[in-house]
Amino acid sequence: MGVTYYKRYRMEINLRGRMGGVRLPRGYRLVAWNDSLCGAHAVIKCECFRGELDAGIFPCLGEYDGCSDLMEEIASGSSFIPEATWLVEYLGEDDDRREKCGTIQGLRVNSRYGAIQNLGITPSHRGRGLATGLLDAALIGFQQGGLRRVALEVTAQNTTAVRLYRQYGFRRTKTLYKSVETPELVWA
């Protein structure tokens, strides 16, 4: 086996003075966490990450069972913050066409810090400002929980996400490397 190293950034934002509203485009709404939505978060998480770079780095993100196990672990942990955990739902033309299309989860790291987990938007709904809306809602939830700073990790090659976080106000505080075993090439 070989090893590939992926550069990842730890990015942080200071929550002081950030309390604001949530911006979502018309036809979309936020769905607050409740225990019955754990499966929906897993499905959406898988749809967001399957076939993407991060599913190659974290294989559980590319399979429903892996996403389901991950959501169960997140939601059952003592550090889980329900107020910082949201889905986005597309309302469509009528009530029969509701479609969940985005997810974010929040964790408490300590008494001052929170961590964003797995912000994702399904491919057909990207580029509409939904990630910003999820960030707005999650950061308000972190503030309501008394946290002062929030961190996340993002793969450096995911330039769209890195740009989104920078524009939102996150600042890179550390560079990390994630090793991933890769099969050796066999030459015939």
C-alpha positions as CSV (number, residue, x, y, z in Angstrom):
1,M,0.0,0.0,0.0
2,G,1.1,3.6,-0.7
3,V,0.1,6.7,1.2
4,T,-1.2,10.0,-0.1
5,Y,-1.2,13.1,2.1
6,Y,-4.0,15.6,1.8
7,K,-3.5,19.2,3.1
8,R,-6.3,20.4,5.3
9,Y,-6.9,23.7,6.9
10,R,-8.2,24.4,10.4
11,M,-10.2,27.6,10.1
12,E,-11.8,29.6,12.9
13,I,-14.3,32.4,13.4
14,N,-14.8,34.7,16.3
15,L,-18.5,34.8,17.2
16,R,-18.4,38.2,19.1
17,G,-20.8,40.6,17.5
18,R,-21.9,38.1,14.8
19,M,-25.5,37.6,15.9
20,G,-27.6,38.2,12.9
21,G,-30.3,36.7,10.7
22,V,-30.4,33.7,8.4
23,R,-30.4,34.3,4.7
24,L,-31.9,31.6,2.4
25,P,-33.1,32.0,-1.1
26,R,-36.8,31.9,-1.8
27,G,-38.3,28.4,-1.8
28,Y,-36.0,27.1,0.8
29,R,-36.4,26.7,4.6
30,L,-34.4,25.5,7.6
31,V,-35.4,22.4,9.5
32,A,-34.3,22.4,13.1
33,W,-32.8,19.2,14.7
34,N,-34.9,16.6,16.3
35,D,-34.0,13.0,16.9
36,S,-36.3,11.7,14.1
37,L,-34.1,13.5,11.6
38,C,-30.9,11.6,12.2
39,G,-31.6,9.3,9.2
40,A,-32.4,12.3,6.9
41,H,-29.1,14.0,7.9
42,A,-27.3,10.7,7.0
43,V,-29.0,10.5,3.6
44,I,-28.3,14.1,2.7
45,K,-24.7,13.8,4.0
46,C,-24.1,10.8,1.7
47,E,-25.7,12.6,-1.3
48,C,-23.5,15.7,-0.6
49,F,-20.2,13.8,-0.3
50,R,-20.5,10.7,-2.5
51,G,-18.0,11.0,-5.3
52,E,-16.4,14.1,-3.9
53,L,-12.8,14.5,-2.7
54,D,-13.7,14.2,1.0
55,A,-15.3,10.8,0.5
56,G,-11.9,9.6,-0.8
57,I,-10.2,11.0,2.4
58,F,-13.0,9.9,4.7
59,P,-14.6,6.8,3.1
60,C,-17.6,6.8,5.5
61,L,-18.9,10.0,3.8
62,G,-19.3,8.1,0.5
63,E,-21.6,5.4,1.8
64,Y,-25.0,5.6,3.4
65,D,-24.1,3.1,6.2
66,G,-21.0,5.1,7.0
67,C,-23.0,8.4,7.1
68,S,-25.6,6.7,9.2
69,D,-23.1,5.5,11.7
70,L,-21.4,8.9,11.7
71,M,-24.7,10.7,12.4
72,E,-25.6,8.3,15.2
73,E,-22.2,8.9,16.8
74,I,-22.5,12.7,16.4
75,A,-26.1,12.9,17.7
76,S,-25.5,10.6,20.7
77,G,-22.3,12.3,21.9
78,S,-22.3,14.6,24.9
79,S,-20.7,17.3,22.8
80,F,-23.6,17.4,20.3
81,I,-25.2,20.8,19.9
82,P,-28.8,20.4,18.5
83,E,-29.2,24.2,18.1
84,A,-26.2,24.3,15.7
85,T,-27.5,21.3,13.7
86,W,-29.8,22.0,10.7
87,L,-31.2,20.7,7.4
88,V,-32.2,22.8,4.4
89,E,-35.3,21.8,2.6
90,Y,-36.4,22.9,-0.8
91,L,-40.1,23.5,-0.9
92,G,-40.6,23.2,-4.6
93,E,-43.7,24.3,-6.5
94,D,-46.1,22.6,-4.1
95,D,-45.9,20.7,-0.8
96,D,-45.6,17.4,-2.6
97,R,-42.1,18.2,-3.9
98,R,-40.3,18.9,-0.6
99,E,-36.7,17.9,-0.8
100,K,-34.0,18.0,1.8
101,C,-30.8,19.3,0.2
102,G,-28.3,20.5,2.9
103,T,-26.9,19.6,6.3
104,I,-24.7,20.9,9.0
105,Q,-23.9,19.6,12.5
106,G,-22.4,21.4,15.5
107,L,-20.3,20.0,18.4
108,R,-18.9,21.6,21.6
109,V,-15.2,21.2,21.9
110,N,-14.9,22.9,25.3
111,S,-16.6,25.8,27.2
112,R,-15.4,28.4,24.6
113,Y,-15.1,26.5,21.3
114,G,-17.5,24.8,18.9
115,A,-16.8,22.7,15.8
116,I,-18.7,22.5,12.6
117,Q,-19.1,19.0,11.1
118,N,-19.9,18.0,7.6
119,L,-21.5,21.1,6.0
120,G,-22.8,19.8,2.7
121,I,-25.2,20.8,-0.1
122,T,-26.5,18.3,-2.6
123,P,-25.0,18.9,-6.1
124,S,-28.2,20.0,-7.8
125,H,-28.7,22.8,-5.2
126,R,-25.2,24.2,-5.0
127,G,-24.4,27.8,-5.9
128,R,-27.6,29.2,-4.4
129,G,-26.3,30.5,-1.1
130,L,-27.6,27.6,1.0
131,A,-24.2,26.9,2.6
132,T,-24.2,30.5,3.9
133,G,-27.7,30.0,5.3
134,L,-26.6,26.9,7.1
135,L,-23.5,28.7,8.5
136,D,-25.7,31.5,9.7
137,A,-28.1,29.2,11.5
138,A,-25.3,27.0,13.0
139,L,-23.3,30.0,14.3
140,I,-26.4,31.5,15.9
141,G,-26.9,28.1,17.6
142,F,-23.3,28.1,18.8
143,Q,-23.8,31.7,20.2
144,Q,-27.0,30.6,22.0
145,G,-24.9,27.9,23.6
146,G,-22.5,30.5,25.0
147,L,-19.6,29.6,22.7
148,R,-17.1,32.3,21.6
149,R,-15.3,30.7,18.7
150,V,-16.1,28.0,16.1
151,A,-13.6,26.0,14.1
152,L,-13.9,23.6,11.1
153,E,-11.5,21.6,9.0
154,V,-11.5,21.8,5.2
155,T,-9.4,20.1,2.5
156,A,-7.2,22.7,0.9
157,Q,-8.0,21.3,-2.6
158,N,-11.7,22.1,-2.0
159,T,-11.1,25.6,-3.2
160,T,-14.8,26.4,-3.4
161,A,-15.3,25.6,0.3
162,V,-12.1,27.4,1.3
163,R,-13.2,30.5,-0.6
164,L,-16.7,30.3,1.0
165,Y,-15.3,30.1,4.5
166,R,-12.8,32.9,3.9
167,Q,-15.5,35.2,2.5
168,Y,-17.7,34.4,5.5
169,G,-15.0,35.5,7.9
170,F,-13.2,32.2,8.9
171,R,-9.4,32.5,9.1
172,R,-6.9,29.7,8.7
173,T,-5.2,29.0,12.0
174,K,-3.4,25.7,11.2
175,T,-2.4,23.5,8.4
176,L,-2.8,19.7,8.9
177,Y,-2.1,16.7,6.8
178,K,-4.4,13.6,6.6
179,S,-2.7,10.4,5.4
180,V,-4.8,8.0,3.3
181,E,-3.7,4.6,2.3
182,T,-3.8,4.0,-1.5
183,P,-3.3,0.8,-3.4
184,E,0.1,0.3,-5.0
185,L,0.2,0.4,-8.8
186,V,1.2,-2.9,-10.3
187,W,3.0,-2.6,-13.7
188,A,2.5,-5.5,-16.1
